[in-house]
Each structure stands twice: as structure tokens, then as C-alpha cells.
Amino acid sequence: MQHHMTMNRLPPHSILPLSLFFFLAAGFSLQRVSSLSSSSSPQMKYSYQPDKNYDMHITSLHRYAVKGLSGDSINSVTLQEGDGTFEDDRRFALLYAGDKKNNFDQKHPQWLHKDNFLCAFTAPELLATLRTEYEVDSSDGRRLLTVWSRLDNSRQSSSTPLLIADLACQAGRDEASTFFSDLCGKKVVCVCASDITKSQNNHDDNGDSGKTKLSGKHTHQFGNTSSGVKNNNDTRTIHIVNHNTAKQFSNMIQHELKQKYNEGVDGCDNELDSIQLNPTRFRPNVVVDGLEPWLEFDLIGKTIEVVPNQDNNTEGDQSQRHPLRFRITSRTVRCAGIGVDPLQPELPAFDIPKLLTKHFPQHGPYLGVYAVVDQDNGCSGGQICVGDKFRVLDE
């Protein structure tokens, strides 16, 4: 398979008014210094309160097959016994090569910090210029990663991908390694845990038989947190973001911008209205609604269960949907990697951790929670769909 490189330029219509641009790019960096003092504010203590309503509606589901690249929206996920996260979520990563400290043993994988990888933390502006799609072909085991430039806003047949690679085989991962090495100017290697099987397809792309492919078993996740390891001796977690928390945070930023700078910037109202912190900016697996802002932090240590939406069940299917349960383990500390909006990379970057600490010092630089699949009580497998609900179990 071939990959193609193109220069990425921002479309002229996406440029902000110059004065607003410099405020966002430079003014917010000044804000980073001024907001440091608020980090000493006392942190809130969280506790589950039975009299509150913690029911949540699941509004979207997402998978990020390659750490740091854009995710895929999905309608449903089925977890089999032993699964610890969504199918292939963060199964692959782009490891910086040549540094002994970041050696990765594919046969005995260990959690590594995100600064060892080409990802949103180390190269947010660069990766935001790309959009990707990942598909699993259950018929032959292919795991296709397709990469486009964000300059091409369509996925019509006329659009030309920069890369198409089958990550299920070593040849495809080598292609991805070459493409991203050329893109970033450093040698990177597309890695994953070693879990291979012989393809049932008798011939590979070159006509040779017995092509070696990854199996469907996803045992190691290149996540940003070691929370799963600490709580479950497992790297695999699921990231949940409360839409109302993200919305309140976004509104606070917009309010401050309008209050301080609206009067002196032509067209500022219209531009500021376009700056929204979409929940997907925080790279969640699950986005929920119906929960008051920040109440998700009360659920640390609690178990939540998926309550199926009856509309998601076809006739005769209800008995086959087993309740899937997750245990909330920790809050999600935010980093500079989400400063760039993946949906609008032309906008200036925000210092998200500092803005969180400034506007919500009682919570600090946290937004979202991590959860692990509850492997107890016969609830190790099940299904989760958009439109389902989460309910908190009394324990």
C-alpha cells in the first residue's frame, strides 16, 4: 500500500479576527501565570449522596484505535468475558524509537507514560491536522487505518487518503511507522501487544499463504492513565465525560472572553460563539448527559450498570443483553494535549489544565472519570449502546 504526503494549509475562511487571535494565543498564556495562585485553593471532598439523582443518559460512544489519533463514533459496543475496554481502543501507539527508556516489549507489555509516544500530548497541533478512520473487517481480520488531511472535509470517493494501512499485520504497521516518521521528522514505530493468529484468509496481499495477523483479543491499552493498573492490575480502562461538566467549563471561558474583550474586537461576538469545548475534545469513550456538572466525581469507588434502552432491543433480543457494569476508579487529570480542538484545529490552543484550575479551583485540573469493567458477579460481558442509561448500584 502507498502513502501520500501533502502540505497542510489552513482554509482562509477559518481565520479568526487578528486581534482576537492574539488575545487567545497570547492573552491566555498570560493567564497561565496568573492562574497558578489558585492551585493552592482547597480541594473539594467528594462523596456519594443517596438522595441525589445520578442517572445518566449515554449520548455517544467513541473508540481511539491509535493513541493520539482522532476517534471513531460508534453506536454500540459488545464486551465479551475478559474484555477490559472497547474493541481495539488504544490498542496501537506510535512509539518514539531510539530511546532506551521507552523500550516496549510486545510480548510483555507495560504501561508507559504518554511522553514516549507521538500523540496529542507531544504533538497536538500536528496530529490535529489529520482525521482518521479505523475499521475492523470481521471476515478476514483486517484492521484498516485510513488517514486524511483535515483540509479535505469530505469522505467522498474523490478524496485521496494520505495513508491506508492494515494494522493487523506487521507490514501495515511498518507502513504506518514510515508515514508518521516522515510526518513528524522523528523515527516512530507503530507498536501493539503481541497477540497473533494465522489469518483464515488463505492469501495475503502479495499472494503468499499464511499471513500472520493480530487476533481479536485486545489485552493491552496504551492509555494515559495507570489507574487501571493500580486498581485492577490491568492497563485497560474506559473514559467517561459528563456533557454538562464540559458545557459549564466552556460557558465559563466564553463568559470571561466576552466580559473582558468583546467591546474592543470587531466581530468578536460571532467568533466567540463558535468557540465551544465539545466533549469529544476530552477523548472520551462514553459521553453522558442528564447528570449535574461535576457530580460524576461523587461516584469514585461506585459501580454503575448499563440499563438498556428498549428501543435498542429488537424483538426477542432483550434476554440476550446482559447488564454490563463498570467501577469508577478515579478522576481524569487533564494535560496540555487537549489544548488544540481536534474538530477546529485552526483555533488557538487553550491551556485547559490552568483554565480548569482557575475557574474551578475546588476541582483542580480534572474533567472526566476513569472506569474499569466489573469482572465480578457474572457481569464481565455485555453490551452498551447509545441511548442506554447508567444507574448507580447501591452497595
N, C-alpha and C positions, 0 to 999 in steps of 0.2 A: 504494500500500500504506500501511496505517496503522500507527503505533506507539503503544504504550500505556505510561504510566508508573505504577509502583506504589511505595509505600513499602516499604523492606526492613527487617524486624524479625527479630531472632534468635529461633529457637524456644526456649521455656523449658527444654526437656529438654536443650539443648545447653550450658547454662551450667556452667562449672567451679565447684567449691567456691571460695568467695570468697578464702580465704587462699592457695590455690594460684594463683588468677588473679593476685593482686597479686605473688606471687613471680615468676611467669613474666613478667608485664608490667613490673614494676619491678626485680625482682632481676636479671633478665638484662640490663637496661640498665646496672646497676652493673657487671655482668660485662664489659660492653663496654670500660669504662675499665681494669679490671684486666687484661684480656687484651691490651692494647696492647703491654705489655712483651715478650710472647712473639713479637711480629712480628719481633724482631731475631734470632731463632734462625736458625742456618744452614740454608739450603735444601738439600734432597736433590738429588743429581745422578742423573739417570735414564739408563739405557742398556739396550738390548735384550740379553737373555741367552738365547742359543740353547738352553740346557739346560732352560729353564723352559717350562711349557705355557701358551701364550697363547690357546688355542682358546676361543671364546666362543659361547654359545647366544643366539640372538635371541628374547627373550621378549615384546616388544611393540614396536609401531611407532606413531608419532604425527605428526600434521600440525597446524600452527597457522596457519590461513589469514590471520587478522588478528593482527598483532603485539600481544601483551599479553592477548589473549582466550584462553579455555580451548581446549584442543586436541581433536582427534578421534582416537580409536584406530582403526587400520586393520589389516587382515590382510596386505595385500601392497601393494607399490609397484613399478610398472614405469617405468623411466627410459629415455627414448629418447636417441638420439645428440644431444649438445649440452645435455642437461638437467644442471643443477648441483645440484639438490636435489629433495625430494619435490614432487609436483604441488601448486602454489599455496601451498607452505609460506612463511608470512610474506610473501605477495605483496601484502597490503594493510596499511595502517597508518593510525592516527588522528593526524594531524599537527596540533600546536598552530598556529593561524593568527595572523597579525598580527605576527610577529617576523621581521625581515629576515634574521636569522642562520640561520633554519631554512627559507629558501626552498627548495622542492623543484621541480626541473624534470622533469616527467613524460617529456619526450622525451629528456632527457639525465640520467638519474638518477645520483646519487652517494650513497655511504654517509653516513648521518647518525647522530650519537650518540643514544642512547635517551632522553636528557632532552628531546629535541624532540617527543616523542610522548606521547599518553595511552596508558600501557602499565603493565605490572606494576611497572616501576621508579619511575614518577612517581605512580601511584595504586593501590597494591597492594590496599588494603582495599576500595576502591570496586569494582574490577573483579572481586575475589573474590566479590562478592555476585551475580555473573552466571554463568550457564553458557550455552554456545553450541554450535551445531552448524552445520557447513558441508558443503554437498553440491554436487557438480558434476553437472549433467544433460548427459550427452554428446549427447543427442538434439537439444537446441536451444541448448546453450551457456550455460544459466543457471548462476549460481554463487550459491546461496542461503545467506545467513547468517540463522540463527534465534537469537534471544536470549530466554532465560527468566530469571526470578528463581530463585536457589537455594532460596528458601523453598518452591518447588514441586518436590518431589523426584521427580516422575514425569514421563513424557513421554506420558501418556495423552491421548486425544483431547479430554478435558475441560480440559486445561491450556491456559492462554492465553499465547502468546508476547508479549513486550514489543515485539519487532521481527521482521519478516520482510522482508528486502531482497535484491534481486538485484544483487550487487556486480559482475556482468559489464557492467552498463550504468551510465551516469552518473546516471540518475535514482535507481537503487538506492543508489549511493554517496552521493548527496545526502541520501537518507533516513537512511542510517547516520550521516552527519555531523550532521544535526539531532538525532537521537536521543541520540548521545553528547555533543553540546554541551549539551543540556538536562540530561543526567545529571550531568556534571561541573561545570557552571557556567562553562565556558570554551568559546570557539569552537574547534572542531576540524574538520578536513577529512579525509575518507576518501580516501587517495591510493594510487596504484599507478603503475607504469611504463606509459607509453603504448604499447600493442600491441593495436590494434583490428582487427576484421574485420567485414564485414557478416554479420549473422545469416542462417543458412539458413532461419530461420523467417520467413515472408512477412509476418507481422503481429506488432506488439508489443502490450503490454497495453492500449494505447489504440486499437488498430485501425489504426495507421499502419504502412506498409510500410518496409522497410529499416532496421530498428532496429540501431544500432551497438553491438557487443558486444566485449568482450575476446576475444582468441584464446586457444588453449590454450598458447601459448608463454610460459613464465614465465622472464623474463630478469633480473629484479632482486628481491633478497630484502632485506627490512628486518630484518636480523639484528642481534644485539647485538654482534657482533664484526666487526672489519675484517680478521680472519685470512685470509679468502678473498681479499680484495683484495691483501693483502701477498704471499700465496703463489701466487695464481693469476690475479691481476688480475680477480677476479670476486667479487661480494658473496655469492654462494650457497655455503652450507656445509651440513653435516649434523652434528647434535649427538648424541653418544653418551655414555650414562651407564651405569656399571657398578653393577648392583644391589647387589653385595656391598660396594662402597665406601659407597654411601648407607646400607646397613644398619649397617655398622660405625660410621659417624658418628652415626646415630640411637641406637644402643646406648650410645655414649659419653655422649650428652646424657641419656638416661634413667638411666644409672648415676649420674651426678652428681646429678640431681634426687632420686633415691631415697636416695642416701647422705647428703645434706645436710638434706633436708626431709621425708622420709617420716614421721618419728616425730611431728611436730607438726601434721599435717594429716589431719583425718578423711576417710576415703575416698580418700586420696591414691594408694594402690596401684592402684585400679581406674582412676582418671583418668590416671595416668601411663602405664599400659599402653596407653591409647588414643592416646597421642601417638607417632606413627610418622612418620618422614620418608619418605614414599612417593617412589620415584624420579621419578614424574611431576611432583613439586614442582619439579624442576630443569629442566623444559620440554625434555625430550629428544626427538629424532626416533626414536632407537633405544635401547632398554634391553637390556642383555646380562647374562647370568648365566654361571656356571662359571669366571669369572676371579677370582683372588685380589684382595682390596681393594688399590686404588692401582696395580696392575700395568699398567693402561691407560696410565699416564704413561710407561712404558718404550717405548711404541710411537710416540712423536713422531718423525715422519720416515719411518715404516714404511708399507708398503702392505698392506692387508688385503683378502681376497677372500671373496665370499659363496659358501658351499658349500651347495647346495640340499638340503633335507630331502626324501628320496624320497617321503615321504607327501604332500608338496605338489605332486607332479607327477602329472597324470592320464596315462593310457595314451597314448603317442605324443607326449607333451609334453616329454619330457626333452631332446630335441635342440634345442628352441626356447628353452631357458633358458640364456642366455649368462652367463658369470661376470661379476659386477659387482664392481668394485674401487674402494676408497677409499684416499686417502693421509691419514694422521693428521697434522695440521699444528700443533696447539697444545693446551695445557690450557685449561680454561674457568675464567676468574676469576668468582667469584660476587659478586652485588651484593645490596643490601637488597630488591630486588624480589621475591625468593623467600622473604622472611621470613614472609609470610602463606601458610598452607596453602590452596591452591585447592579442596581437597576438604573441608576443615573450616575455613572462614574465621572461624568463631566463636571459634576458639582464639587466644590471644595470639600476637603476632608474635615470631619469633626473629631475632636478629641473626646470620644464617648466616655471613657472612664472618668475624666476630670469633670465633664458636664454632669454625669450622674452624681458624683460626689458633691458638686456644688449645689445642685438643685434638690437633691435628696440625700443630705448628709446622714440621715438616720439609717439609710440603707447602704450607703457607700457605693463602690463601683460594681454593683451587682445587678443583673437583669436576666431572668430566666432561672430554671432549676434543672438539675440532672436527676434522672431516674434509672433504675435497673429493673429488668424483668424479674418478677417474683417467681422464683423457681420452686416454691413450696406450695403445699396444699393443692397439688394437682393442677396448678394454673401456669404451667411452664409454656403452654402454647395457646394460640387463639388468634383472633382477627381484630383489627382496628380499622374503622372506615371514617371518612369524612361524613359528618352528620351524627356520629355517635356522641355519647356523653362520657365524662369521667365522674364517678362518685367516690367519696372518701369512705373507706370501711372503718367501722367502729372496732377498735381493738382493745 
